[in-house]
Amino acid sequence: MDALGGSDEIAAERLSRGLLLTLAAATGLAVANIYYNQPMLSLIEASLGPGAATSVPVLTQLGYASGLFLLTPLGDVTRRKQLIVAEFVLLAIALVLAGAAPDALTLAIASALVGFAASVAQQLVPLTAELAQPQRRGAAIGAVMSGLLLGVLLSRTLAGFVAAQFGWRTMFLAASPTMLLVALALQAILPDVRGELRLPYPELMGSLRRLWRDLAALRRAAFTQAFLFAAFSAFWTVLALRLAAPPLGLGAGSAGLFGVVGTIGVIAAPLAGRLADARGPSTIVRLGAALALASWAGMALWSDLAGLVAGVLALDLAMQAALVSNQHVIYALRADARGRLNTLFMTTMFLGGAGGSFSAMIAWRLGEWPAVAVLGMAFSAAALAIQLRAPPRPSLSREAGSETR
């Protein structure tokens, strides 16, 4: 029985192709708000001072992690439709605050609120899993994740262009009514889904600790992805600064164009899913971590424009392959707790991303690009080391089902 209160077949009737595409688009549009600031950091720094450039990306990701941890579990006990629509409205309000921020402190607070509300993207992923037939669940989740990944990558291209042409505030202010339109669309077409659990909020949050304690495969997947996302976030956080620095001297629009290159990494999501089924997800995660390490090593040696383009392509491929493979693992652990497993996995991952952004800004100020490259290699090596500690499993069922020690 799924959380619709009916069978999987009944659930599947509610996931038409049109609804699936809408969920994918809504997920991408929601998560895009986390990354609009990254190609605009040099402009924000010029407008509000260096403190804003340091705090905005970090607080946005910390806000997102907080929303994942505090809001996403509610999907297991409340009506997801109402929760999702409310979060999109809150996101629209937060974007107005960010666009109108008169100083660095206000922008920092607004950025944290943007991240908090943008966690609605992670309400849509488990909702998709609930609505899909079991035999099509992987494909449905893959489609929504493709939308999410496109939102992550194209957001930088869009923000870089808009900021270069109209200023950084315009990007935030333009995104706000878009979120309201998404809220209206979802209010009209989403089925009224409610989780099966009937737990008070304190008990619901307490169950997170038990899941984390009992599932070793969850912990390993979460820590691996946290380090990989730290390496990924470190690159994107300082990219605009690297491109603006001599000898390149490029503007925010150039930083945004790197998002177009990164969209090629989206093809890794469905491919990684198929390979994980055939070869086991641990193998794909290890390959992804090794590729991330190699990409940072390459960018440390060749930091010209061509080297950065090749590096971001490899880094995005590595990140997406590992992410989808790790999700294969966690969604197979407990069918009755997908929302909470997603909370733990994604919260850990985005805390890693926040740490990567923060440490990358420090590394940049201490040693600019060479220091950031060393940091990226260290994060990637840590992810690979976690995976090498455990033997690979030949199948998903064995990996997911045997690791509850």
PALUM-632381 format. One line per 3 residues: their letters; for each residue x, y, z of C-alpha. Coordinates in steps of 0.001 Angstrom, whole numbers, padded with zeros to 6 digits. Example, Ala and Ser with C-alpha at 12.3 -4.5 7.8 and 13.67 -1.06 7.14 Angstrom:
// residues 2
AS = 012300 -004500 007800 ~ 013670 -001060 007140 $
// end
This chain:
// residues 405
MDA = 000000 000000 000000 ~ 001287 003448 -000870 ~ 000584 006659 000993 $
LGG = -002416 007362 -001140 ~ -004466 005077 000986 ~ -004814 002630 -001945 $
SDE = -002836 000151 -003985 ~ 000167 000905 -006161 ~ -002078 000601 -009213 $
IAA = -004469 003211 -007845 ~ -001504 005435 -007078 ~ -000207 005086 -010613 $
ERL = -003459 006386 -012061 ~ -002624 009749 -010522 ~ 000812 010037 -012165 $
SRG = 000096 010938 -015762 ~ 002874 011992 -018103 ~ 001723 015595 -017828 $
LLL = 001815 015513 -014040 ~ 005259 013903 -014083 ~ 006613 016645 -016339 $
TLA = 005011 019278 -014106 ~ 006618 017742 -011022 ~ 009997 017697 -012766 $
AAT = 009653 021344 -013807 ~ 008472 022445 -010354 ~ 011369 020626 -008711 $
GLA = 013888 022298 -010999 ~ 012375 025755 -010549 ~ 012352 025379 -006767 $
VAN = 015924 024183 -006378 ~ 017206 026785 -008858 ~ 016673 029484 -006238 $
IYY = 019509 028066 -004139 ~ 022038 028690 -006887 ~ 021035 032015 -008405 $
NQP = 023460 033820 -006102 ~ 026596 031914 -007129 ~ 027393 033546 -010505 $
MLS = 026347 036913 -009033 ~ 028743 036918 -006065 ~ 031172 039397 -007575 $
LIE = 028285 041819 -008235 ~ 026831 041300 -004758 ~ 030282 041873 -003282 $
ASL = 030659 045127 -005221 ~ 027210 046268 -004078 ~ 027086 045196 -000427 $
GPG = 030671 044344 000508 ~ 032757 041168 000810 ~ 030838 039912 003837 $
AAT = 027753 039338 001693 ~ 029693 037316 -000869 ~ 030983 035042 001883 $
SVP = 027733 034541 003786 ~ 025050 034375 001091 ~ 025886 031000 -000528 $
VLT = 026622 029404 002844 ~ 023422 030605 004524 ~ 021325 029662 001508 $
QLG = 022531 026073 001678 ~ 022240 025970 005466 ~ 018663 027200 005102 $
YAS = 017993 024467 002568 ~ 019440 021833 004891 ~ 017275 023186 007737 $
GLF = 014170 022961 005569 ~ 015055 019422 004590 ~ 015425 018405 008202 $
LLT = 012458 020262 009694 ~ 009882 020322 006875 ~ 010429 017281 004650 $
PLG = 009450 014691 007319 ~ 006043 016369 007534 ~ 005221 014830 004168 $
DVT = 004852 011454 005894 ~ 002086 012709 008221 ~ 000369 015660 006508 $
RRK = -001316 016437 003217 ~ 001608 016963 000869 ~ -000358 019183 -001510 $
QLI = -001086 021833 001109 ~ 002465 021692 002435 ~ 004004 022027 -001033 $
VAE = 001833 024980 -002043 ~ 002537 026783 001246 ~ 006284 026346 000800 $
FVL = 006173 027808 -002716 ~ 004318 030869 -001400 ~ 006905 031300 001357 $
LAI = 009637 031002 -001257 ~ 008083 033801 -003306 ~ 008055 036085 -000245 $
ALV = 011670 035274 000607 ~ 012813 036108 -002927 ~ 011229 039558 -002698 $
LAG = 013089 040146 000567 ~ 016356 039106 -001070 ~ 015849 041317 -004096 $
AAP = 014970 044346 -001969 ~ 017667 043799 000690 ~ 019265 047155 001604 $
DAL = 022323 045665 003299 ~ 024365 042492 003727 ~ 022586 041420 006926 $
TLA = 019127 041584 005363 ~ 020334 039678 002320 ~ 021876 037031 004558 $
IAS = 018593 036519 006448 ~ 016584 036469 003227 ~ 019023 033983 001681 $
ALV = 018574 031594 004592 ~ 014790 031864 004189 ~ 015073 031247 000432 $
GFA = 017016 028071 001113 ~ 014566 026980 003820 ~ 011530 027316 001534 $
ASV = 013318 025904 -001528 ~ 013500 022569 000291 ~ 010021 022057 -001189 $
AQQ = 011909 020387 -004045 ~ 012522 017450 -001729 ~ 008803 017153 -001001 $
LVP = 008233 016539 -004695 ~ 010713 013660 -005049 ~ 009124 011294 -002474 $
LTA = 005683 012371 -003707 ~ 006688 011112 -007148 ~ 007776 007800 -005623 $
ELA = 004377 007461 -003944 ~ 002411 008214 -007098 ~ 004356 005901 -009425 $
QPQ = 003824 002200 -010036 ~ 006575 000099 -008425 ~ 007935 -001108 -011760 $
RRG = 008117 002486 -013041 ~ 009184 004166 -009832 ~ 012848 004381 -010773 $
AAI = 012083 005960 -014135 ~ 009693 008453 -012527 ~ 012205 009462 -009872 $
GAV = 014868 009724 -012566 ~ 012685 012114 -014557 ~ 012111 014366 -011546 $
MSG = 015805 014233 -010657 ~ 016649 015277 -014217 ~ 014432 018310 -013687 $
LLL = 016182 019015 -010404 ~ 019635 018737 -011965 ~ 018672 020980 -014865 $
GVL = 017422 023532 -012357 ~ 020704 023382 -010457 ~ 022802 023905 -013572 $
LSR = 020715 026230 -015742 ~ 019996 028491 -012767 ~ 023587 029696 -012918 $
TLA = 023368 030419 -016635 ~ 020129 032357 -016215 ~ 021318 034274 -013164 $
GFV = 024643 035128 -014780 ~ 022907 036550 -017837 ~ 020207 038447 -015935 $
AAQ = 022693 039882 -013441 ~ 025067 041014 -016186 ~ 022254 042749 -018080 $
FGW = 019958 044054 -015350 ~ 021723 043684 -011988 ~ 021657 040977 -009339 $
RTM = 018466 042188 -007631 ~ 016434 041626 -010792 ~ 017063 037885 -010698 $
FLA = 015557 037485 -007232 ~ 012619 039781 -007967 ~ 011810 038022 -011243 $
ASP = 011902 034589 -009619 ~ 009267 035525 -007027 ~ 006169 035662 -009276 $
TML = 007383 032491 -010991 ~ 007113 030665 -007664 ~ 003574 031974 -007207 $
LVA = 002621 030647 -010639 ~ 004061 027244 -009729 ~ 002053 027281 -006493 $
LAL = -001156 027995 -008409 ~ -000434 025247 -010937 ~ 000270 022648 -008265 $
QAI = -002817 023668 -006300 ~ -004852 022920 -009406 ~ -003360 019583 -010501 $
LPD = -001742 017800 -007552 ~ -003694 014879 -006082 ~ -004538 015157 -002403 $
VRG = -001959 012782 -000924 ~ -001536 012172 002785 ~ 001110 010068 004472 $
ELR = 000061 006895 006264 ~ 001814 007706 009539 ~ -000106 009303 012382 $
LPY = 002681 010541 014621 ~ 003024 013797 016529 ~ 005880 015947 015295 $
PEL = 008284 015181 018184 ~ 007904 011425 017631 ~ 008296 011859 013885 $
MGS = 011580 013694 014398 ~ 012678 011105 016944 ~ 012264 008372 014340 $
LRR = 014950 010060 012249 ~ 017542 009264 014882 ~ 016532 005598 014909 $
LWR = 016692 005324 011136 ~ 020133 006932 011116 ~ 021345 004614 013864 $
DLA = 019999 001409 012336 ~ 020894 001808 008651 ~ 024623 001699 007941 $
ALR = 024013 001875 004190 ~ 022175 005169 004701 ~ 025043 006644 006698 $
RAA = 027652 005619 004158 ~ 025626 006950 001224 ~ 024937 010235 003028 $
FTQ = 028537 010886 004083 ~ 029871 009970 000651 ~ 027461 012320 -001067 $
AFL = 028149 015081 001464 ~ 031862 015078 000611 ~ 031161 014934 -003116 $
FAA = 028700 017797 -002854 ~ 031257 019766 -000860 ~ 033703 019328 -003750 $
FSA = 030964 020273 -006231 ~ 029869 023348 -004252 ~ 033443 024516 -003755 $
FWT = 033859 024797 -007520 ~ 030636 026673 -008185 ~ 031033 028979 -005189 $
VLA = 034353 030428 -006367 ~ 033896 030053 -010119 ~ 032737 033654 -010652 $
LRL = 035696 034899 -008607 ~ 038130 032698 -010554 ~ 036807 033907 -013898 $
AAP = 036880 037546 -012806 ~ 040473 037302 -011557 ~ 043491 037842 -013837 $
PLG = 044389 036626 -016380 ~ 040848 035648 -017432 ~ 039006 038820 -016381 $
LGA = 035561 037508 -017334 ~ 032199 038685 -015980 ~ 029149 037120 -014364 $
GSA = 027688 036129 -017722 ~ 030677 033889 -018402 ~ 030205 032151 -015066 $
GLF = 026598 031483 -015951 ~ 027562 029898 -019273 ~ 029358 027165 -017368 $
GVV = 025915 025938 -016372 ~ 025248 025082 -020023 ~ 028357 022903 -020042 $
GTI = 027222 021289 -016820 ~ 023870 020250 -018276 ~ 025720 017505 -020124 $
GVI = 026115 015917 -016702 ~ 022352 015375 -016601 ~ 022789 012454 -019009 $
AAP = 024664 010670 -016219 ~ 021480 010323 -014149 ~ 019561 007756 -016240 $
LAG = 022775 006045 -017343 ~ 023953 005688 -013751 ~ 020593 004221 -012773 $
RLA = 020840 001524 -015411 ~ 024472 000758 -014574 ~ 023658 000601 -010869 $
DAR = 021021 -002042 -011568 ~ 023470 -004070 -013655 ~ 026741 -003632 -011756 $
GPS = 025658 -002562 -008272 ~ 025384 001037 -007029 ~ 028590 000920 -004963 $
TIV = 030664 000415 -008093 ~ 029136 003476 -009737 ~ 029571 005589 -006602 $
RLG = 033247 004633 -006419 ~ 033755 005506 -010054 ~ 032026 008834 -009470 $
AAL = 034240 009679 -006503 ~ 037362 008726 -008453 ~ 036257 010895 -011381 $
ALA = 035641 013844 -009045 ~ 039155 013463 -007640 ~ 040612 013305 -011146 $
SWA = 038653 016378 -012247 ~ 039994 018481 -009374 ~ 043524 017237 -009988 $
GMA = 043175 018277 -013614 ~ 041868 021734 -012699 ~ 044742 022176 -010248 $
LWS = 047222 021626 -013075 ~ 045281 023343 -015875 ~ 043249 026260 -014559 $
DLA = 042846 028097 -017851 ~ 039437 028365 -019483 ~ 039732 025061 -021356 $
GLV = 040840 023265 -018199 ~ 037911 024657 -016226 ~ 035414 023619 -018911 $
AGV = 036784 020072 -019010 ~ 036908 019976 -015222 ~ 033320 021070 -014656 $
LAL = 032096 018551 -017209 ~ 033872 015702 -015412 ~ 032846 016991 -011978 $
DLA = 029166 017206 -012927 ~ 029219 013717 -014434 ~ 030813 012391 -011252 $
MQA = 028373 014166 -008953 ~ 025225 013075 -010768 ~ 026330 009457 -011229 $
ALV = 027087 009117 -007526 ~ 023889 010911 -006472 ~ 021537 008711 -008472 $
SNQ = 023380 005545 -007404 ~ 023254 006510 -003736 ~ 019541 007218 -004103 $
HVI = 019127 003708 -005487 ~ 020534 002502 -002185 ~ 018509 004615 000229 $
YAL = 015100 004287 -001451 ~ 015406 000497 -001281 ~ 016106 000440 002460 $
RAD = 012632 001192 003891 ~ 009656 001615 001583 ~ 007579 002979 004474 $
ARG = 010072 005728 005327 ~ 011154 007210 002007 ~ 010426 010769 003073 $
RLN = 012476 010489 006234 ~ 015295 008631 004499 ~ 015325 011412 001918 $
TLF = 015450 013944 004744 ~ 018489 012344 006348 ~ 020313 011781 003073 $
MTT = 019689 015215 001586 ~ 020216 017116 004839 ~ 023614 015504 005252 $
MFL = 024425 016166 001617 ~ 023539 019846 001758 ~ 025344 020360 005039 $
GGA = 028342 019069 003144 ~ 027597 021550 000387 ~ 027394 024414 002870 $
GGS = 030707 023346 004362 ~ 032203 023172 000894 ~ 031005 026687 000042 $
FSA = 032252 028145 003318 ~ 035652 026482 003201 ~ 036056 027356 -000486 $
MIA = 035624 031061 000261 ~ 038207 030807 003031 ~ 040571 028877 000760 $
WRL = 040120 031485 -001956 ~ 041055 034309 000366 ~ 044064 032376 001659 $
GEW = 045460 031039 -001597 ~ 042972 031675 -004402 ~ 042514 028919 -006994 $
PAV = 045401 026593 -006020 ~ 044094 026420 -002441 ~ 040546 025732 -003635 $
AVL = 041789 022949 -005923 ~ 043573 021244 -003028 ~ 040372 021529 -000996 $
GMA = 038326 019967 -003798 ~ 040763 017070 -004081 ~ 040593 016503 -000323 $
FSA = 036784 016349 -000337 ~ 036753 013951 -003295 ~ 039394 011725 -001716 $
AAL = 037363 011544 001497 ~ 034293 010371 -000447 ~ 036334 007719 -002227 $
AIQ = 037876 006540 001046 ~ 034428 006008 002603 ~ 033401 003818 -000311 $
LRA = 036644 001841 -000347 ~ 036122 000815 003276 ~ 033221 -001453 002305 $
PPR = 033229 -004196 -000358 ~ 031058 -003563 -003430 ~ 027769 -005431 -003663 $
PSL = 026750 -007167 -006883 ~ 023116 -006119 -006646 ~ 020981 -003405 -005150 $
SRE = 018870 -005814 -003165 ~ 021868 -007272 -001402 ~ 023355 -003867 -000709 $
AGS = 020181 -002340 000624 ~ 018832 -005316 002444 ~ 021923 -006517 004266 $
ETR = 023233 -003334 005810 ~ 021326 -002509 008919 ~ 024156 -003112 011310 $
// end
